[in-house]
Amino acid sequence: MASHAADTRRDVRYEPDERPPRLLSLGLGMQYALLAVPSIVLSPTILIQAAGGSDAYLMWAVCTALAICGITTAVQAVRVGRIGAGYVMLMGSSSAFLAVSVSALEQGGPGLLATLIIVSSLFQFALAARLSALRRIFTPTVAGTVLMLIPVALAPVILGKLADVPPGVSPAAAPVTVGVTLLVIVVSALRGSSLWRLWGPVVGILVGTVTGSLAFGLYDTAGVRQAGWIGLPPIAYPGLDLGFGPEFWALLPAFVLVTLVGAMDTLGDGVAIQRVSWRRPRAIDFRSIQGAMSADGLGNLLSGLAGTLPNTTYATGISIVELTGVAARSVGVSIGLIFVAIACIPKFLAAIIAIPGPVVAGYFVLLVAK
């Protein structure tokens, strides 16, 4: 009896099966959304701007990315058949796909990107069905090597944002703005409380944007003024490239490899969320992890069908569950609904898209480093 009492996590206020007040679920859902939306929006923004895509395609990709993240976050929470973890697992755009996706857009356009994402997502469904195969393929050595190579591949894309400033501005604009952004995020991470560490990246983006705007005029408000308050973007669906030419076969192994990395990430997050969601420790439910990976695969499949960047689980969600003690599934549903609602607010999305390039670079340098 004493042993069971010692093992009980008293900080868990609501387990997955329990129902907190609706206002609490909505309030927490809004906090999750505000923490994740910058990354969800900025990832496809970096991709499409780096590849020279149109503004119409950019807004379409951002809107559909948010909507798909909302759908998959809700599916993770409620579990539909064998798809979903049954836990609060925050889904967001995957920065790991940026480098290979830029190559796909440059070599074959959005149609090639969409086809590659769809085909590679099928591998994730297969791995979810045979979870043991993932561990045999991705040994610690292989996984570590790939995880180190992804930031290297991303470096040219991220560093390109450092020089993304209007002509004629002060030469100090980029270094000062990125320096302020990095300083705020790093100080929050090293010296702040658990709550400040969570909000540090968002605060860093805000402070960096205000600095760049007031000191150097880096924030372009034209797109924000032109965007409507409520509505959906014009359909800019790129279609699929079913020619399966040499570009497809050359890029497919890289897409599959990054998909496997995402599967490993989801596996780790699936284990971690189970450990922080119950008052009494339970054996790890690997069917739940299979469901989480299947939901991740579903998100990638939908992303390919929409022609936007694939998604993955965000570890931020685990930190919030541990910090608040609220692991109820209703929170996951609330997050999903809020993501979908935000996808229908073009002015808010335009405000994030307009964040200066140096701020985005500083944010992603630390995001990739984590």
C-alpha angles and dihedrals in degrees: 000000000000089000092054091049091051091051094051116108103223092185093069103098099174125021121209093267095049127091119229121194112289093240090055091051092048093045093051090043089056091051092050090049095049090050094049105035096078092057093042092052100037096050096064088037091059090045098052097039091049090052094045097247124169124265090243092055090045094055091044092051093048094047095047092044090057093045092049091048087052093050094047094045089055092045090051089055102045099031113221108215106307094341118096136036099246089234138092101276115165113220124203144156113296115237088191088076095054100093097046092041092054088053091050093050093047095047102039111001130238093315092061091046092052093049093048092050092050094049094045091049089063089065090058092054089050092050092048088057092049104034094167090062091062092060092049093050097041106049116177090261094052093043093048093049093050092046090054093048095052094068089047091054091046095050097087091048095049096041089051088066090060090071093043096111131124116267116264098029122129116283087234093061098089100041094044094047096046090043093055091047093050093044094055094046095045094047090049091050096046103035106020132093122257089270093050091049089057094048096037096095093050092046089047091054091049095047092044092049093048090048093049092046100046099036102036109010093242097144111089109205096182094095092045093052092049096048119094125238099234130018147072126278121253110275108267098168106164098206125220129295103222096171091099091206128171092282090060095051092043093054100036096082090053092050092048091049093052089046089055090050089053090050090054090050091051091048091055093046090048091057093044096050091053091054094054099039103068133063093219120043115256134192112265110268105221091186086064090052090050088052091050091052091047090052089050088051090049089053091051091048092051090046090054092048089051095042096238137119117292121248138229140182118285117221088211088081092060091052092052092050090050092046098046100031090225112127098155117142091229088071090059090051090049091052091051093050092048091051090053091047092050089051086065095056105083095178092058091048091048090052090057094043089054093059106127118264096240090055090050090048092051092048094049094045089064094036091057092042089058 
